[in-house]
């Protein structure tokens, strides 16, 4: 999957450690699990699909989604992060668009769901800009927004 200088590559033996070394800003850290936790989770939940985000051949981010439907009868985005040194370059948006295109290929893909804390303005800006809509669904501290594919 590629979009200009951004591409997604499944997490593998060559890139997993680089993914674990990535960091978000201090103020963002409270919103996201460390990438090492997500990679470990994917080893015990094989429906989770972890990817390294590359920008010009360098690992700059990480994302993960579920390949089976869950709550709200949708496929869920579990994680997306861009290293603090590469934020503000539209890499996150390009990577999310690539992820949505990949998720759209899943069986009976009609909607994609992502949850985030309402005060996470960066997530809100990203997802609303990509057509995710808030219908009032809440799961604990997180709001769930939906992107309809059909």
VMD Tcl script that builds the backbone (N, CA, C; Angstrom):
set m [mol new atoms 450]
animate dup $m
set s [atomselect $m all]
$s set {name element resname resid chain x y z} {
  {N N UNK 1 A 0.847 -1.166 0.000}
  {CA C UNK 1 A 0.000 0.000 0.000}
  {C C UNK 1 A 0.899 1.237 0.000}
  {N N UNK 2 A 0.636 2.129 -0.921}
  {CA C UNK 2 A 1.497 3.304 -1.008}
  {C C UNK 2 A 0.704 4.530 -1.436}
  {N N UNK 3 A 1.062 5.674 -0.899}
  {CA C UNK 3 A 0.434 6.952 -1.250}
  {C C UNK 3 A 1.547 7.987 -1.227}
  {N N UNK 4 A 2.026 8.351 -2.392}
  {CA C UNK 4 A 3.175 9.249 -2.572}
  {C C UNK 4 A 4.373 8.707 -1.797}
  {N N UNK 5 A 4.858 9.412 -0.799}
  {CA C UNK 5 A 6.033 8.984 -0.047}
  {C C UNK 5 A 5.691 8.196 1.207}
  {N N UNK 6 A 4.398 7.881 1.404}
  {CA C UNK 6 A 3.951 7.145 2.582}
  {C C UNK 6 A 3.515 5.760 2.150}
  {N N UNK 7 A 3.966 4.760 2.898}
  {CA C UNK 7 A 3.514 3.395 2.606}
  {C C UNK 7 A 3.343 2.625 3.904}
  {N N UNK 8 A 2.526 1.597 3.850}
  {CA C UNK 8 A 2.289 0.716 4.985}
  {C C UNK 8 A 2.932 -0.629 4.692}
  {N N UNK 9 A 3.640 -1.155 5.686}
  {CA C UNK 9 A 4.282 -2.460 5.576}
  {C C UNK 9 A 3.921 -3.239 6.834}
  {N N UNK 10 A 3.462 -4.474 6.664}
  {CA C UNK 10 A 3.130 -5.279 7.837}
  {C C UNK 10 A 4.312 -5.320 8.782}
  {N N UNK 11 A 4.025 -5.287 10.074}
  {CA C UNK 11 A 5.095 -5.388 11.059}
  {C C UNK 11 A 5.745 -6.754 10.893}
  {N N UNK 12 A 7.083 -6.750 10.835}
  {CA C UNK 12 A 7.830 -7.980 10.579}
  {C C UNK 12 A 9.137 -7.961 11.366}
  {N N UNK 13 A 9.969 -8.968 11.135}
  {CA C UNK 13 A 11.232 -9.094 11.865}
  {C C UNK 13 A 12.167 -7.921 11.614}
  {N N UNK 14 A 12.029 -7.255 10.481}
  {CA C UNK 14 A 12.924 -6.149 10.140}
  {C C UNK 14 A 12.471 -4.795 10.704}
  {N N UNK 15 A 11.187 -4.631 10.992}
  {CA C UNK 15 A 10.729 -3.292 11.388}
  {C C UNK 15 A 10.071 -3.214 12.768}
  {N N UNK 16 A 9.858 -4.335 13.441}
  {CA C UNK 16 A 9.126 -4.297 14.700}
  {C C UNK 16 A 9.825 -3.455 15.765}
  {N N UNK 17 A 11.150 -3.559 15.839}
  {CA C UNK 17 A 11.863 -2.822 16.874}
  {C C UNK 17 A 11.811 -1.317 16.608}
  {N N UNK 18 A 11.924 -0.939 15.351}
  {CA C UNK 18 A 11.810 0.486 14.998}
  {C C UNK 18 A 10.440 1.022 15.417}
  {N N UNK 19 A 9.402 0.218 15.224}
  {CA C UNK 19 A 8.057 0.636 15.653}
  {C C UNK 19 A 8.024 0.863 17.168}
  {N N UNK 20 A 8.719 0.008 17.905}
  {CA C UNK 20 A 8.731 0.131 19.372}
  {C C UNK 20 A 9.495 1.364 19.842}
  {N N UNK 21 A 10.400 1.862 19.036}
  {CA C UNK 21 A 11.209 3.025 19.392}
  {C C UNK 21 A 10.491 4.351 19.142}
  {N N UNK 22 A 9.409 4.337 18.398}
  {CA C UNK 22 A 8.682 5.567 18.065}
  {C C UNK 22 A 8.009 6.147 19.300}
  {N N UNK 23 A 7.900 7.468 19.331}
  {CA C UNK 23 A 7.273 8.146 20.465}
  {C C UNK 23 A 6.353 9.258 19.989}
  {N N UNK 24 A 5.263 9.424 20.720}
  {CA C UNK 24 A 4.409 10.587 20.497}
  {C C UNK 24 A 4.842 11.667 21.481}
  {N N UNK 25 A 4.273 12.855 21.343}
  {CA C UNK 25 A 4.606 13.928 22.279}
  {C C UNK 25 A 4.101 13.564 23.673}
  {N N UNK 26 A 4.637 14.246 24.666}
  {CA C UNK 26 A 4.246 13.990 26.046}
  {C C UNK 26 A 2.746 14.161 26.262}
  {N N UNK 27 A 2.165 15.197 25.649}
  {CA C UNK 27 A 0.731 15.440 25.852}
  {C C UNK 27 A -0.129 14.399 25.138}
  {N N UNK 28 A 0.402 13.709 24.122}
  {CA C UNK 28 A -0.359 12.680 23.417}
  {C C UNK 28 A -0.236 11.306 24.068}
  {N N UNK 29 A 0.806 11.109 24.881}
  {CA C UNK 29 A 1.101 9.783 25.435}
  {C C UNK 29 A -0.066 9.206 26.242}
  {N N UNK 30 A -0.871 10.065 26.857}
  {CA C UNK 30 A -1.991 9.557 27.666}
  {C C UNK 30 A -3.119 8.971 26.821}
  {N N UNK 31 A -3.073 9.211 25.506}
  {CA C UNK 31 A -4.154 8.742 24.639}
  {C C UNK 31 A -3.866 7.416 23.931}
  {N N UNK 32 A -2.635 6.921 24.000}
  {CA C UNK 32 A -2.308 5.767 23.170}
  {C C UNK 32 A -1.391 4.798 23.904}
  {N N UNK 33 A -1.641 3.525 23.679}
  {CA C UNK 33 A -0.789 2.476 24.234}
  {C C UNK 33 A 0.569 2.487 23.537}
  {N N UNK 34 A 1.620 2.073 24.239}
  {CA C UNK 34 A 2.915 1.938 23.561}
  {C C UNK 34 A 2.832 0.917 22.423}
  {N N UNK 35 A 3.579 1.162 21.362}
  {CA C UNK 35 A 3.544 0.267 20.205}
  {C C UNK 35 A 3.958 -1.157 20.576}
  {N N UNK 36 A 4.876 -1.315 21.514}
  {CA C UNK 36 A 5.294 -2.656 21.934}
  {C C UNK 36 A 4.100 -3.440 22.481}
  {N N UNK 37 A 3.234 -2.771 23.249}
  {CA C UNK 37 A 2.032 -3.441 23.777}
  {C C UNK 37 A 1.117 -3.881 22.636}
  {N N UNK 38 A 0.953 -3.012 21.642}
  {CA C UNK 38 A 0.072 -3.329 20.518}
  {C C UNK 38 A 0.622 -4.495 19.706}
  {N N UNK 39 A 1.922 -4.506 19.478}
  {CA C UNK 39 A 2.540 -5.599 18.717}
  {C C UNK 39 A 2.381 -6.911 19.484}
  {N N UNK 40 A 2.612 -6.874 20.798}
  {CA C UNK 40 A 2.415 -8.080 21.613}
  {C C UNK 40 A 0.962 -8.533 21.555}
  {N N UNK 41 A 0.021 -7.598 21.653}
  {CA C UNK 41 A -1.403 -7.938 21.588}
  {C C UNK 41 A -1.731 -8.642 20.277}
  {N N UNK 42 A -1.126 -8.182 19.181}
  {CA C UNK 42 A -1.419 -8.778 17.868}
  {C C UNK 42 A -0.940 -10.216 17.780}
  {N N UNK 43 A 0.020 -10.603 18.591}
  {CA C UNK 43 A 0.525 -11.983 18.575}
  {C C UNK 43 A -0.437 -12.934 19.277}
  {N N UNK 44 A -1.269 -12.386 20.151}
  {CA C UNK 44 A -2.234 -13.211 20.877}
  {C C UNK 44 A -3.650 -13.073 20.327}
  {N N UNK 45 A -3.868 -12.044 19.522}
  {CA C UNK 45 A -5.151 -11.833 18.856}
  {C C UNK 45 A -4.861 -11.738 17.357}
  {N N UNK 46 A -4.817 -12.873 16.670}
  {CA C UNK 46 A -4.362 -12.900 15.271}
  {C C UNK 46 A -5.241 -12.148 14.285}
  {N N UNK 47 A -6.411 -11.705 14.697}
  {CA C UNK 47 A -7.230 -10.906 13.774}
  {C C UNK 47 A -6.756 -9.452 13.718}
  {N N UNK 48 A -5.899 -9.046 14.657}
  {CA C UNK 48 A -5.346 -7.696 14.650}
  {C C UNK 48 A -4.206 -7.625 13.642}
  {N N UNK 49 A -4.199 -6.588 12.842}
  {CA C UNK 49 A -3.220 -6.418 11.767}
  {C C UNK 49 A -2.354 -5.186 12.035}
  {N N UNK 50 A -1.109 -5.391 12.502}
  {CA C UNK 50 A -0.221 -4.265 12.780}
  {C C UNK 50 A 0.632 -3.901 11.557}
  {N N UNK 51 A 0.805 -2.603 11.338}
  {CA C UNK 51 A 1.586 -2.103 10.204}
  {C C UNK 51 A 2.543 -1.009 10.661}
  {N N UNK 52 A 3.714 -1.009 10.054}
  {CA C UNK 52 A 4.642 0.107 10.203}
  {C C UNK 52 A 4.299 1.128 9.130}
  {N N UNK 53 A 4.360 2.394 9.496}
  {CA C UNK 53 A 4.141 3.479 8.545}
  {C C UNK 53 A 5.523 3.992 8.141}
  {N N UNK 54 A 5.782 3.958 6.848}
  {CA C UNK 54 A 7.058 4.432 6.312}
  {C C UNK 54 A 6.847 5.770 5.611}
  {N N UNK 55 A 7.812 6.654 5.769}
  {CA C UNK 55 A 7.878 7.896 5.005}
  {C C UNK 55 A 9.272 7.945 4.412}
  {N N UNK 56 A 9.327 7.933 3.086}
  {CA C UNK 56 A 10.613 7.945 2.380}
  {C C UNK 56 A 11.563 6.892 2.949}
  {N N UNK 57 A 11.082 5.663 3.052}
  {CA C UNK 57 A 11.865 4.484 3.463}
  {C C UNK 57 A 12.272 4.474 4.937}
  {N N UNK 58 A 11.696 5.352 5.757}
  {CA C UNK 58 A 11.993 5.369 7.188}
  {C C UNK 58 A 10.714 5.072 7.964}
  {N N UNK 59 A 10.815 4.230 8.997}
  {CA C UNK 59 A 9.662 3.952 9.854}
  {C C UNK 59 A 9.382 5.194 10.701}
  {N N UNK 60 A 8.184 5.747 10.531}
  {CA C UNK 60 A 7.816 6.979 11.249}
  {C C UNK 60 A 6.516 6.834 12.044}
  {N N UNK 61 A 5.854 5.692 11.915}
  {CA C UNK 61 A 4.580 5.533 12.601}
  {C C UNK 61 A 4.153 4.086 12.670}
  {N N UNK 62 A 3.023 3.888 13.311}
  {CA C UNK 62 A 2.487 2.551 13.541}
  {C C UNK 62 A 0.965 2.628 13.513}
  {N N UNK 63 A 0.341 1.590 12.997}
  {CA C UNK 63 A -1.112 1.489 13.060}
  {C C UNK 63 A -1.517 0.031 13.170}
  {N N UNK 64 A -2.738 -0.178 13.613}
  {CA C UNK 64 A -3.253 -1.534 13.755}
  {C C UNK 64 A -4.766 -1.489 13.651}
  {N N UNK 65 A -5.327 -2.486 12.968}
  {CA C UNK 65 A -6.779 -2.601 12.869}
  {C C UNK 65 A -7.190 -4.049 13.022}
  {N N UNK 66 A -8.483 -4.263 13.273}
  {CA C UNK 66 A -9.007 -5.612 13.419}
  {C C UNK 66 A -9.617 -6.056 12.103}
  {N N UNK 67 A -9.356 -7.295 11.739}
  {CA C UNK 67 A -9.854 -7.837 10.473}
  {C C UNK 67 A -11.161 -8.610 10.632}
  {N N UNK 68 A -11.783 -8.504 11.797}
  {CA C UNK 68 A -13.127 -9.053 12.005}
  {C C UNK 68 A -14.002 -7.942 12.573}
  {N N UNK 69 A -15.285 -8.023 12.299}
  {CA C UNK 69 A -16.211 -7.007 12.785}
  {C C UNK 69 A -16.391 -7.121 14.292}
  {N N UNK 70 A -16.626 -5.978 14.904}
  {CA C UNK 70 A -16.837 -5.913 16.345}
  {C C UNK 70 A -18.074 -5.070 16.635}
  {N N UNK 71 A -18.021 -4.335 17.756}
  {CA C UNK 71 A -19.138 -3.490 18.140}
  {C C UNK 71 A -19.555 -2.584 16.992}
  {N N UNK 72 A -20.827 -2.238 16.989}
  {CA C UNK 72 A -21.445 -1.388 15.972}
  {C C UNK 72 A -21.360 -2.016 14.577}
  {N N UNK 73 A -21.118 -3.327 14.536}
  {CA C UNK 73 A -21.055 -4.095 13.280}
  {C C UNK 73 A -20.062 -3.480 12.288}
  {N N UNK 74 A -18.921 -3.055 12.826}
  {CA C UNK 74 A -17.909 -2.443 11.972}
  {C C UNK 74 A -16.528 -3.003 12.237}
  {N N UNK 75 A -15.628 -2.707 11.326}
  {CA C UNK 75 A -14.216 -3.033 11.496}
  {C C UNK 75 A -13.576 -1.867 12.250}
  {N N UNK 76 A -12.793 -2.184 13.278}
  {CA C UNK 76 A -12.254 -1.158 14.166}
  {C C UNK 76 A -10.785 -0.858 13.897}
  {N N UNK 77 A -10.479 0.423 13.931}
  {CA C UNK 77 A -9.098 0.882 13.957}
  {C C UNK 77 A -8.676 0.845 15.420}
  {N N UNK 78 A -7.582 0.159 15.708}
  {CA C UNK 78 A -7.119 0.055 17.091}
  {C C UNK 78 A -6.084 1.109 17.438}
  {N N UNK 79 A -5.160 1.367 16.533}
  {CA C UNK 79 A -4.085 2.311 16.825}
  {C C UNK 79 A -3.679 3.038 15.555}
  {N N UNK 80 A -3.279 4.262 15.728}
  {CA C UNK 80 A -2.541 4.983 14.693}
  {C C UNK 80 A -1.730 6.057 15.404}
  {N N UNK 81 A -0.441 6.057 15.102}
  {CA C UNK 81 A 0.427 7.065 15.704}
  {C C UNK 81 A 1.545 7.413 14.727}
  {N N UNK 82 A 1.973 8.656 14.806}
  {CA C UNK 82 A 3.114 9.148 14.048}
  {C C UNK 82 A 4.124 9.664 15.067}
  {N N UNK 83 A 5.388 9.308 14.882}
  {CA C UNK 83 A 6.434 9.759 15.780}
  {C C UNK 83 A 6.409 11.287 15.880}
  {N N UNK 84 A 6.694 11.775 17.074}
  {CA C UNK 84 A 6.630 13.223 17.342}
  {C C UNK 84 A 7.501 14.037 16.390}
  {N N UNK 85 A 8.564 13.453 15.859}
  {CA C UNK 85 A 9.462 14.179 14.952}
  {C C UNK 85 A 8.939 14.268 13.518}
  {N N UNK 86 A 7.837 13.564 13.224}
  {CA C UNK 86 A 7.308 13.548 11.861}
  {C C UNK 86 A 5.858 14.030 11.783}
  {N N UNK 87 A 5.350 14.548 12.879}
  {CA C UNK 87 A 3.975 15.042 12.876}
  {C C UNK 87 A 3.889 16.377 12.127}
  {N N UNK 88 A 2.688 16.690 11.645}
  {CA C UNK 88 A 2.454 17.953 10.951}
  {C C UNK 88 A 2.822 17.924 9.487}
  {N N UNK 89 A 3.051 16.735 8.932}
  {CA C UNK 89 A 3.441 16.601 7.519}
  {C C UNK 89 A 2.381 15.842 6.708}
  {N N UNK 90 A 1.193 15.661 7.281}
  {CA C UNK 90 A 0.091 14.917 6.660}
  {C C UNK 90 A 0.389 13.436 6.457}
  {N N UNK 91 A 1.399 12.922 7.151}
  {CA C UNK 91 A 1.723 11.495 7.062}
  {C C UNK 91 A 0.602 10.678 7.697}
  {N N UNK 92 A 0.092 11.135 8.836}
  {CA C UNK 92 A -0.991 10.411 9.511}
  {C C UNK 92 A -2.237 10.319 8.653}
  {N N UNK 93 A -2.564 11.395 7.979}
  {CA C UNK 93 A -3.734 11.384 7.102}
  {C C UNK 93 A -3.522 10.418 5.931}
  {N N UNK 94 A -2.362 10.483 5.305}
  {CA C UNK 94 A -2.082 9.587 4.173}
  {C C UNK 94 A -2.102 8.137 4.626}
  {N N UNK 95 A -1.505 7.846 5.793}
  {CA C UNK 95 A -1.484 6.472 6.305}
  {C C UNK 95 A -2.890 5.998 6.640}
  {N N UNK 96 A -3.705 6.878 7.206}
  {CA C UNK 96 A -5.085 6.501 7.540}
  {C C UNK 96 A -5.884 6.229 6.272}
  {N N UNK 97 A -5.682 7.018 5.250}
  {CA C UNK 97 A -6.359 6.770 3.968}
  {C C UNK 97 A -5.939 5.414 3.389}
  {N N UNK 98 A -4.659 5.076 3.490}
  {CA C UNK 98 A -4.190 3.773 3.018}
  {C C UNK 98 A -4.821 2.652 3.837}
  {N N UNK 99 A -4.900 2.842 5.147}
  {CA C UNK 99 A -5.500 1.843 6.019}
  {C C UNK 99 A -6.980 1.661 5.689}
  {N N UNK 100 A -7.696 2.745 5.467}
  {CA C UNK 100 A -9.119 2.657 5.121}
  {C C UNK 100 A -9.292 1.883 3.813}
  {N N UNK 101 A -8.427 2.142 2.844}
  {CA C UNK 101 A -8.506 1.417 1.568}
  {C C UNK 101 A -8.275 -0.075 1.776}
  {N N UNK 102 A -7.359 -0.417 2.656}
  {CA C UNK 102 A -7.091 -1.828 2.955}
  {C C UNK 102 A -8.266 -2.448 3.704}
  {N N UNK 103 A -8.807 -1.736 4.664}
  {CA C UNK 103 A -9.937 -2.246 5.439}
  {C C UNK 103 A -11.183 -2.397 4.571}
  {N N UNK 104 A -11.319 -1.572 3.566}
  {CA C UNK 104 A -12.478 -1.646 2.665}
  {C C UNK 104 A -12.507 -2.961 1.888}
  {N N UNK 105 A -11.379 -3.655 1.814}
  {CA C UNK 105 A -11.300 -4.944 1.115}
  {C C UNK 105 A -11.764 -6.106 1.983}
  {N N UNK 106 A -11.978 -5.865 3.268}
  {CA C UNK 106 A -12.401 -6.940 4.173}
  {C C UNK 106 A -13.829 -7.372 3.834}
  {N N UNK 107 A -14.195 -8.610 4.171}
  {CA C UNK 107 A -15.535 -9.118 3.828}
  {C C UNK 107 A -16.666 -8.247 4.369}
  {N N UNK 108 A -17.596 -7.905 3.495}
  {CA C UNK 108 A -18.778 -7.121 3.867}
  {C C UNK 108 A -18.433 -5.833 4.606}
  {N N UNK 109 A -17.375 -5.194 4.174}
  {CA C UNK 109 A -16.952 -3.943 4.816}
  {C C UNK 109 A -17.910 -2.823 4.432}
  {N N UNK 110 A -18.686 -2.383 5.393}
  {CA C UNK 110 A -19.627 -1.293 5.176}
  {C C UNK 110 A -19.295 -0.081 6.020}
  {N N UNK 111 A -18.626 -0.339 7.175}
  {CA C UNK 111 A -18.251 0.791 8.019}
  {C C UNK 111 A -16.999 0.469 8.817}
  {N N UNK 112 A -16.266 1.547 9.071}
  {CA C UNK 112 A -15.050 1.482 9.873}
  {C C UNK 112 A -15.296 2.342 11.102}
  {N N UNK 113 A -14.887 1.839 12.256}
  {CA C UNK 113 A -15.129 2.521 13.520}
  {C C UNK 113 A -13.798 2.763 14.218}
  {N N UNK 114 A -13.701 3.898 14.873}
  {CA C UNK 114 A -12.533 4.187 15.701}
  {C C UNK 114 A -13.003 4.891 16.961}
  {N N UNK 115 A -12.360 4.549 18.063}
  {CA C UNK 115 A -12.677 5.192 19.319}
  {C C UNK 115 A -11.522 6.060 19.777}
  {N N UNK 116 A -11.849 7.187 20.359}
  {CA C UNK 116 A -10.825 8.059 20.928}
  {C C UNK 116 A -11.443 8.935 22.003}
  {N N UNK 117 A -10.589 9.452 22.858}
  {CA C UNK 117 A -11.069 10.317 23.931}
  {C C UNK 117 A -11.451 11.679 23.354}
  {N N UNK 118 A -12.605 12.209 23.734}
  {CA C UNK 118 A -13.110 13.463 23.147}
  {C C UNK 118 A -12.131 14.636 23.228}
  {N N UNK 119 A -11.302 14.678 24.264}
  {CA C UNK 119 A -10.368 15.803 24.386}
  {C C UNK 119 A -9.131 15.657 23.490}
  {N N UNK 120 A -9.015 14.534 22.783}
  {CA C UNK 120 A -7.898 14.323 21.860}
  {C C UNK 120 A -8.211 15.050 20.547}
  {N N UNK 121 A -7.866 16.309 20.506}
  {CA C UNK 121 A -8.216 17.168 19.364}
  {C C UNK 121 A -7.539 16.720 18.071}
  {N N UNK 122 A -6.311 16.185 18.161}
  {CA C UNK 122 A -5.625 15.705 16.961}
  {C C UNK 122 A -6.385 14.568 16.304}
  {N N UNK 123 A -6.861 13.608 17.111}
  {CA C UNK 123 A -7.643 12.493 16.577}
  {C C UNK 123 A -8.953 13.006 15.983}
  {N N UNK 124 A -9.595 13.924 16.705}
  {CA C UNK 124 A -10.858 14.480 16.211}
  {C C UNK 124 A -10.669 15.134 14.839}
  {N N UNK 125 A -9.653 15.946 14.710}
  {CA C UNK 125 A -9.377 16.638 13.456}
  {C C UNK 125 A -9.094 15.634 12.328}
  {N N UNK 126 A -8.273 14.625 12.620}
  {CA C UNK 126 A -7.937 13.614 11.611}
  {C C UNK 126 A -9.186 12.876 11.142}
  {N N UNK 127 A -9.938 12.317 12.072}
  {CA C UNK 127 A -11.065 11.461 11.680}
  {C C UNK 127 A -12.232 12.245 11.086}
  {N N UNK 128 A -12.530 13.410 11.625}
  {CA C UNK 128 A -13.626 14.185 11.045}
  {C C UNK 128 A -13.257 14.640 9.633}
  {N N UNK 129 A -11.989 14.951 9.414}
  {CA C UNK 129 A -11.529 15.351 8.085}
  {C C UNK 129 A -11.579 14.230 7.059}
  {N N UNK 130 A -11.636 12.994 7.553}
  {CA C UNK 130 A -11.714 11.835 6.650}
  {C C UNK 130 A -13.131 11.277 6.539}
  {N N UNK 131 A -14.108 12.002 7.074}
  {CA C UNK 131 A -15.501 11.600 6.893}
  {C C UNK 131 A -16.081 10.726 7.985}
  {N N UNK 132 A -15.396 10.574 9.108}
  {CA C UNK 132 A -15.964 9.819 10.226}
  {C C UNK 132 A -17.000 10.694 10.908}
  {N N UNK 133 A -18.113 10.075 11.305}
  {CA C UNK 133 A -19.215 10.816 11.911}
  {C C UNK 133 A -19.505 10.317 13.321}
  {N N UNK 134 A -19.851 11.243 14.187}
  {CA C UNK 134 A -20.196 10.938 15.567}
  {C C UNK 134 A -21.709 10.797 15.677}
  {N N UNK 135 A -22.149 9.597 16.073}
  {CA C UNK 135 A -23.579 9.345 16.261}
  {C C UNK 135 A -23.919 9.169 17.739}
  {N N UNK 136 A -22.987 9.591 18.607}
  {CA C UNK 136 A -23.246 9.513 20.037}
  {C C UNK 136 A -22.846 8.205 20.691}
  {N N UNK 137 A -22.162 7.326 19.975}
  {CA C UNK 137 A -21.742 6.046 20.553}
  {C C UNK 137 A -20.565 6.273 21.490}
  {N N UNK 138 A -20.648 5.707 22.696}
  {CA C UNK 138 A -19.602 5.871 23.699}
  {C C UNK 138 A -19.254 4.509 24.292}
  {N N UNK 139 A -17.957 4.321 24.529}
  {CA C UNK 139 A -17.447 3.102 25.152}
  {C C UNK 139 A -16.477 3.545 26.242}
  {N N UNK 140 A -16.954 3.553 27.473}
  {CA C UNK 140 A -16.127 4.041 28.567}
  {C C UNK 140 A -15.784 5.506 28.358}
  {N N UNK 141 A -14.492 5.828 28.392}
  {CA C UNK 141 A -14.042 7.210 28.221}
  {C C UNK 141 A -13.989 7.635 26.762}
  {N N UNK 142 A -14.190 6.684 25.857}
  {CA C UNK 142 A -14.006 6.989 24.437}
  {C C UNK 142 A -15.321 7.175 23.687}
  {N N UNK 143 A -15.261 8.057 22.712}
  {CA C UNK 143 A -16.359 8.199 21.764}
  {C C UNK 143 A -15.988 7.352 20.545}
  {N N UNK 144 A -16.965 6.768 19.904}
  {CA C UNK 144 A -16.728 5.971 18.703}
  {C C UNK 144 A -17.319 6.707 17.516}
  {N N UNK 145 A -16.517 6.909 16.493}
  {CA C UNK 145 A -16.979 7.570 15.284}
  {C C UNK 145 A -16.922 6.579 14.125}
  {N N UNK 146 A -17.777 6.783 13.150}
  {CA C UNK 146 A -17.978 5.811 12.076}
  {C C UNK 146 A -17.761 6.436 10.711}
  {N N UNK 147 A -17.087 5.695 9.862}
  {CA C UNK 147 A -16.962 6.072 8.446}
  {C C UNK 147 A -17.717 5.004 7.651}
  {N N UNK 148 A -18.717 5.441 6.904}
  {CA C UNK 148 A -19.491 4.529 6.071}
  {C C UNK 148 A -18.797 4.386 4.719}
  {N N UNK 149 A -18.657 3.135 4.287}
  {CA C UNK 149 A -17.959 2.865 3.023}
  {C C UNK 149 A -18.910 2.743 1.856}
  {N N UNK 150 A -20.185 2.456 2.130}
  {CA C UNK 150 A -21.151 2.258 1.040}
  {C C UNK 150 A -22.338 3.161 1.222}
}
mol reanalyze $m
mol bondsrecalc $m
mol representation Tube
mol addrep $m
